[in-house]
Amino acid sequence: MDFIKNLVELLQKTIPPIHKEGHPFIFIFAAIFLIAALISSTLGWICGIAAIWCVYFFRDPARVTPVKEGLVISPADGFIQKIEKVTPPAELGLGDAELTRISIFLNVFNVHVNRVPVSGEISELNYRPGKFLSANLDKASEENERQIVVIKTEDGKQVVCVQIAGLVARRIVCDLSEGQKVVGGERFGIIRFGSRADIYLPEGVNPMVVVGQTAIGGETILADLNSSAPAFVGETR
């Protein structure tokens, strides 16, 4: 019995849970695999690998979130594609002043479950239909399908997170509602299958990450709203 118990605990630690959005896809991929395996062993292997990838894509691992008032946590896994000063799109209602935007690109092998970037209250949700351009293009921020999430902290600062669909992404899921109280690091949605997440920091707040860095959703600290430290720099080593 101890062996079985230890085995179950090991599997629970090794194999992360699957997001509910993935269940229909996993069923479809598994069915295709079974049919393909009956037709051809080679085709079965190909479809089997695709089915395993589908399970892997929808994994939803637990994360350890740093807890400190004012921390802005990465909403997604991926690499920091760009950090730049931009005038926010008018739809965000953030005015004409340039703000720091951190863009995180997610490839099809990243965890696509999204995390709340900062604790506070959901002050606005704004869904915008659009194109499905490659998420690594600059114009994806303004032309692609996207879900805008505006979070107001207890001290009145606003952090904006934008879920952006990509070239093969065809569905953005956001489980939040306006007026909802949220805690940094908790799950709030998913984008399938390749995508991007943009974070707009309040004026005067500098990023604590650098371009090219790998971000872990729910764990990597992007910025500290209560810090006046200069922007970080990085080196490839």
Helices and strands as residue ranges (DSSP letters): H 2-14, G 20-22, H 23-39, H 41-57, E 71-73, E 78-86, G 90-92, E 99-106, E 113-115, E 120-128, H 140-143, E 146-152, E 158-165, E 171-174, E 181-182, E 187-192, E 195-200, E 214-215, E 221-224
